[in-house]
Every structure is written in structure tokens, then in C-alpha cells.
Amino acid sequence: MAKPASEVSREAAPGGRLAGKRTIVTGAGSGIGRASAKKFAAEGAMVLAVDRAKAAVEATVDEIARAGGNAIAVVADVGAEADVEGFVSRAVEAFGGLDAVYANAGISGGLVPLAEQTVEHWQEVLRVNLIGAFLAIKHAAPLMVKQRAGSILCTASVAGLRANAGGNPYSASKAGVISLVQTAANSLYGTGVRVNAICPGLIETGMTEPIFERARERGTHEKIGQLNPLTRYGNPEEIAAVAAFLASDEASYVNGQAIAVDGGLSSTHPFPLPRR
């Protein structure tokens, strides 16, 4: 299990591009969030792993601990302001400050036909995906401004860049995240705090599992991802690698950006697949 807060020190995990960094990763119970929490810890960071699924986030922290890293599990709803205030305060209490936050938690909302979507459905997707990112920035940024440094990351999506990569509320929420990181980066002008977004393409996670299951049932699994120039889907660790870079001092001049990690999918217009 993770060390008690009193035993965690900034020298606890020497080496790595995030050595001594005090971090938060939300949605850390699975997929991109779990891979990122593990990557951050492997790179030397102390990680507050947040998810609303208790068993899942505790499993992430157990994996980190078994690998020799430092992590604490927190159960919280990223779209509830009191919960966000709580886990940001917990990170400061446990680690003595905050250097990076990865607001990754999100929900897909499914593929409901436009005419059947309800206001309540939209509100819940926006609450988690967009307001959750806003709350992370709101409560982390003031701490970072005081120390004149810090990195805030948000998970957006290629669905926020163009149509047909997700449902209407999901796509709108991710377009909102892209705008949020741009405007927040400028709201924090001159403070030294950076705000960026990662726009994953098709990544095999619990959220995309139905796509992969249907493809396997049809025997077309090997065709998944064929629309991007790399002709394949991605894995959570590939997103985690970019997140670790953006959280690190190596990305000190990267700010206000929405970086697509999608095999090149968003670089193209629709086109006929070449014969091979």
C-alpha cells in the first residue's frame, strides 16, 4: 500500500523526469488515468490518484506501490466542487504542495440519437468532462501561482476537433475543454503556470470497449484504426507518455495547446483507403 502522508518526501523517488513532483491524476482507476498515474510514479512523482470507483483506484495505487512508487488513493467526483477542493487540499497536505494536475476523468455519454438526447444527459456529460476540468484548474492554479510554476493538463479528444469521433454531448464537452485550456492559459498570463490539453484518438480503454467488442464479434478487429496514417489504434501508455512530458519541466515552453495523439487521424480529410 502507499506510504502514509507523513512518510512521503520529495526525495522519495529519485530519478526520472518527474522526480519529486507533487501530482494529481483524476480518472486514475482505469485506462488513460491508470496508465498516467503509473507513468508519473515511475518517473519519480508522488501521485494522488483520484477516481469515483474505490476498488479501481485502490488497485492502481497498489500497482504503483508494488513497483516502488508513492501514491495515495482518493475517491471523489471530479464534477463536484467540494470533492475537488477536498482532493486538492489532500495533495497539499500529503505532499507539501502541488506541481502538476492531470484532469483526465471523463465519461462518454454513449451514442444516443440526437432527437433522443435529454437536457439531463447533456448536463451530466458536461458536468464531468468540462466542469470537472474547470474545477481542477480553478482550485489548483492559485497554489501554483504562488510558487510561480506548475502544469495543468486536461484530457480533451479528437472528437473536440472534428465530427464523427463521439456523441454530440461528448464532442461538445471536449471542444469546450480545448477552449478552456486556451483561455485558462491566457487567464494565467505571466504567472508561470502552464495549461494544456491532450486530444487522444482511438485508444483501447474501458470507454471504447464496446467498439472493440463489436469489431471482434464481426472479425474486423484488425481494421480498427485503419483511418489514420499509422493504421492502428493506440494504447493508454502512449497517452501517458505525452502527459508525463507535459507535466515535466521539459515542456516548460508548451502552453495553451491541444496536442492530438491520434496516429495522424486529425491531420487528414476523409479519403478512400489505399489498396495494399
C-alpha positions as CSV (number, residue, x, y, z in Angstrom):
1,M,0.0,0.0,0.0
2,A,1.0,3.6,-0.4
3,K,3.1,5.2,2.4
4,P,1.3,7.4,4.9
5,A,1.3,11.1,4.1
6,S,3.8,11.8,6.9
7,E,6.3,9.4,5.3
8,V,6.2,10.8,1.8
9,S,9.1,13.2,1.0
10,R,10.2,15.0,-2.1
11,E,13.3,12.8,-2.2
12,A,11.2,9.6,-2.0
13,A,11.7,8.6,-5.7
14,P,14.9,9.9,-7.1
15,G,15.5,10.0,-10.9
16,G,13.0,10.4,-13.7
17,R,11.7,13.4,-15.5
18,L,9.1,14.0,-12.7
19,A,11.4,13.4,-9.7
20,G,10.0,15.0,-6.6
21,K,6.9,16.4,-8.4
22,R,3.7,16.5,-6.4
23,T,0.9,15.5,-8.7
24,I,-2.8,14.6,-9.0
25,V,-4.2,12.3,-11.7
26,T,-8.0,12.0,-12.0
27,G,-9.8,9.1,-13.6
28,A,-6.9,7.0,-12.2
29,G,-9.0,3.9,-11.7
30,S,-8.6,2.7,-15.3
31,G,-7.5,3.4,-18.9
32,I,-5.5,6.5,-19.6
33,G,-5.8,7.7,-16.0
34,R,-4.3,4.5,-14.5
35,A,-1.6,4.4,-17.1
36,S,-0.7,8.0,-16.4
37,A,-0.7,7.6,-12.6
38,K,1.7,4.7,-13.0
39,K,3.8,6.6,-15.5
40,F,4.0,9.6,-13.3
41,A,5.1,7.5,-10.3
42,A,7.6,5.6,-12.4
43,E,9.1,8.9,-13.4
44,G,9.6,9.9,-9.8
45,A,6.4,11.8,-8.9
46,M,4.2,11.5,-5.8
47,V,0.7,10.8,-7.1
48,L,-2.7,11.5,-5.6
49,A,-4.8,9.1,-7.7
50,V,-8.5,10.1,-7.9
51,D,-11.5,8.2,-9.1
52,R,-15.1,7.6,-8.1
53,A,-14.6,3.9,-8.2
54,K,-13.0,2.9,-4.9
55,A,-11.8,-0.6,-5.7
56,A,-10.4,0.5,-9.1
57,V,-8.3,3.5,-7.8
58,E,-7.0,1.4,-4.9
59,A,-5.9,-1.2,-7.4
60,T,-4.0,1.5,-9.3
61,V,-2.3,2.6,-6.1
62,D,-1.4,-1.0,-5.2
63,E,0.2,-1.5,-8.6
64,I,2.3,1.7,-8.1
65,A,3.3,0.7,-4.6
66,R,4.4,-2.8,-5.7
67,A,6.6,-1.1,-8.3
68,G,8.2,1.0,-5.6
69,G,6.3,4.3,-6.2
70,N,4.5,6.7,-4.0
71,A,0.7,7.1,-4.4
72,I,-2.4,7.8,-2.4
73,A,-5.9,6.7,-3.5
74,V,-8.8,9.2,-3.1
75,V,-12.4,8.6,-4.0
76,A,-14.1,11.7,-5.4
77,D,-16.5,13.1,-8.0
78,V,-14.5,15.4,-10.3
79,G,-17.6,17.4,-11.2
80,A,-18.5,18.2,-7.5
81,E,-16.6,21.3,-6.3
82,A,-16.4,20.2,-2.7
83,D,-14.8,17.0,-3.8
84,V,-12.3,18.8,-5.9
85,E,-11.4,21.2,-3.1
86,G,-11.0,18.2,-0.9
87,F,-8.6,16.2,-3.1
88,V,-6.5,19.3,-3.9
89,S,-6.2,20.0,-0.2
90,R,-5.3,16.4,0.4
91,A,-2.5,16.5,-2.1
92,V,-1.1,19.7,-0.4
93,E,-1.4,18.1,3.0
94,A,0.3,14.9,1.9
95,F,3.0,16.2,-0.4
96,G,3.6,19.7,0.9
97,G,2.4,21.4,-2.3
98,L,1.3,20.8,-5.9
99,D,3.3,20.8,-9.1
100,A,1.1,19.1,-11.7
101,V,-2.5,18.1,-12.1
102,Y,-3.8,15.9,-14.9
103,A,-7.6,16.4,-15.1
104,N,-8.3,13.2,-17.1
105,A,-11.5,11.9,-15.7
106,G,-14.4,11.8,-18.2
107,I,-17.4,9.9,-19.4
108,S,-18.5,9.1,-23.0
109,G,-22.3,9.5,-22.7
110,G,-22.8,6.8,-25.3
111,L,-24.1,7.2,-28.8
112,V,-27.7,8.4,-28.3
113,P,-29.5,9.7,-31.4
114,L,-29.7,13.5,-31.4
115,A,-33.5,13.7,-31.1
116,E,-33.5,11.3,-28.1
117,Q,-30.9,13.2,-26.1
118,T,-32.1,14.9,-23.0
119,V,-31.0,18.0,-21.2
120,E,-30.2,15.9,-18.2
121,H,-27.9,13.7,-20.3
122,W,-26.1,16.7,-21.7
123,Q,-25.8,18.3,-18.2
124,E,-24.1,15.2,-16.8
125,V,-21.6,14.8,-19.6
126,L,-20.7,18.5,-19.4
127,R,-20.6,18.4,-15.6
128,V,-18.0,15.6,-15.6
129,N,-16.0,16.3,-18.7
130,L,-15.9,20.1,-18.9
131,I,-16.9,21.5,-15.5
132,G,-14.6,18.8,-13.9
133,A,-11.7,20.2,-15.9
134,F,-12.6,23.8,-14.9
135,L,-12.8,22.9,-11.2
136,A,-9.3,21.3,-11.4
137,I,-7.9,24.4,-12.9
138,K,-9.8,26.7,-10.5
139,H,-8.5,25.0,-7.4
140,A,-5.0,24.0,-8.5
141,A,-4.0,27.2,-10.2
142,P,-3.9,29.5,-7.2
143,L,-1.5,27.2,-5.4
144,M,0.8,27.1,-8.5
145,V,0.6,30.9,-9.0
146,K,2.1,31.3,-5.5
147,Q,5.1,29.3,-6.4
148,R,5.3,30.8,-10.0
149,A,5.3,27.4,-11.6
150,G,3.0,24.5,-12.4
151,S,1.5,22.3,-15.1
152,I,-2.2,21.6,-15.5
153,L,-3.3,19.0,-18.1
154,C,-6.7,18.1,-19.3
155,T,-7.9,15.3,-21.5
156,A,-9.8,16.5,-24.5
157,S,-10.3,14.4,-27.6
158,V,-10.1,14.4,-31.4
159,A,-13.9,14.4,-31.0
160,G,-13.5,18.0,-29.9
161,L,-11.6,18.9,-33.1
162,R,-13.9,17.4,-35.7
163,A,-17.2,15.4,-36.0
164,N,-17.7,11.7,-36.0
165,A,-15.4,10.7,-33.2
166,G,-18.0,10.7,-30.5
167,G,-21.6,11.6,-29.5
168,N,-22.9,15.1,-29.6
169,P,-22.6,16.0,-25.8
170,Y,-19.2,14.2,-25.6
171,S,-17.8,16.0,-28.6
172,A,-19.1,19.4,-27.4
173,S,-17.7,18.8,-23.9
174,K,-14.2,18.1,-25.4
175,A,-14.4,21.1,-27.7
176,G,-15.1,23.0,-24.5
177,V,-12.0,21.5,-22.8
178,I,-9.9,22.7,-25.7
179,S,-11.2,26.2,-25.4
180,L,-10.9,26.1,-21.6
181,V,-7.2,25.3,-21.7
182,Q,-6.6,28.1,-24.2
183,T,-8.5,30.7,-22.3
184,A,-7.2,29.5,-18.9
185,A,-3.6,29.7,-20.1
186,N,-4.2,33.3,-21.0
187,S,-6.1,34.0,-17.8
188,L,-2.9,32.9,-16.0
189,Y,-0.7,35.2,-18.1
190,G,2.6,35.9,-16.5
191,T,2.2,33.5,-13.6
192,G,4.4,30.7,-14.9
193,V,1.5,28.2,-14.8
194,R,1.0,26.2,-17.9
195,V,-2.3,24.7,-19.1
196,N,-2.5,22.2,-21.9
197,A,-4.8,19.5,-23.3
198,I,-4.2,16.1,-24.8
199,C,-6.6,15.0,-27.6
200,P,-6.4,11.2,-27.8
201,G,-7.6,9.4,-30.9
202,L,-8.9,5.9,-30.7
203,I,-7.4,4.3,-27.6
204,E,-8.3,0.9,-26.2
205,T,-9.8,1.7,-22.8
206,G,-13.0,0.8,-20.9
207,M,-14.7,3.7,-22.5
208,T,-14.0,2.4,-26.1
209,E,-14.5,-1.3,-25.2
210,P,-17.9,-1.6,-27.0
211,I,-16.2,-0.6,-30.3
212,F,-13.6,-3.2,-29.8
213,E,-16.1,-5.9,-28.7
214,R,-18.3,-5.3,-31.8
215,A,-15.2,-5.5,-34.1
216,R,-14.1,-8.7,-32.5
217,E,-17.6,-10.2,-32.9
218,R,-17.5,-9.3,-36.6
219,G,-13.9,-10.4,-37.1
220,T,-12.8,-6.9,-38.1
221,H,-10.7,-6.1,-35.1
222,E,-7.5,-5.8,-37.2
223,K,-9.2,-2.9,-39.1
224,I,-9.6,-0.7,-36.1
225,G,-7.7,2.5,-36.5
226,Q,-7.2,2.0,-40.3
227,L,-8.3,5.6,-41.0
228,N,-5.1,7.1,-39.5
229,P,-1.7,7.0,-41.3
230,L,-0.3,4.6,-38.7
231,T,-3.3,2.3,-39.5
232,R,-3.7,1.2,-35.9
233,Y,-5.4,2.2,-32.6
234,G,-3.4,3.4,-29.6
235,N,-3.0,2.3,-26.0
236,P,-3.2,4.2,-22.8
237,E,0.5,4.1,-22.2
238,E,1.1,6.2,-25.3
239,I,-1.1,9.0,-23.9
240,A,0.5,8.6,-20.5
241,A,3.9,9.3,-22.1
242,V,2.7,12.6,-23.5
243,A,1.1,13.5,-20.2
244,A,4.4,12.9,-18.4
245,F,6.2,15.1,-20.8
246,L,3.7,17.9,-20.5
247,A,3.8,17.7,-16.7
248,S,7.6,17.9,-16.7
249,D,10.0,20.8,-16.9
250,E,11.0,19.5,-20.3
251,A,7.7,21.0,-21.6
252,S,8.4,24.4,-20.0
253,Y,7.6,26.4,-23.2
254,V,4.5,24.4,-24.1
255,N,1.3,26.3,-23.0
256,G,-2.2,26.7,-24.2
257,Q,-2.0,23.8,-26.6
258,A,-4.3,21.0,-27.6
259,I,-2.0,18.2,-28.7
260,A,-3.5,15.4,-30.8
261,V,-2.1,11.9,-30.0
262,D,-4.1,10.0,-32.7
263,G,-1.8,8.3,-35.1
264,G,-2.3,11.2,-37.5
265,L,-6.1,10.9,-37.8
266,S,-6.8,14.6,-37.3
267,S,-4.3,15.6,-39.9
268,T,-6.5,14.4,-42.8
269,H,-9.8,14.9,-44.5
270,P,-11.9,11.8,-45.4
271,F,-10.2,9.8,-48.1
272,P,-10.5,6.4,-49.8
273,L,-8.3,3.8,-48.2
274,P,-5.3,2.9,-50.4
275,R,-5.2,-0.7,-51.7
276,R,-2.5,-2.7,-50.1
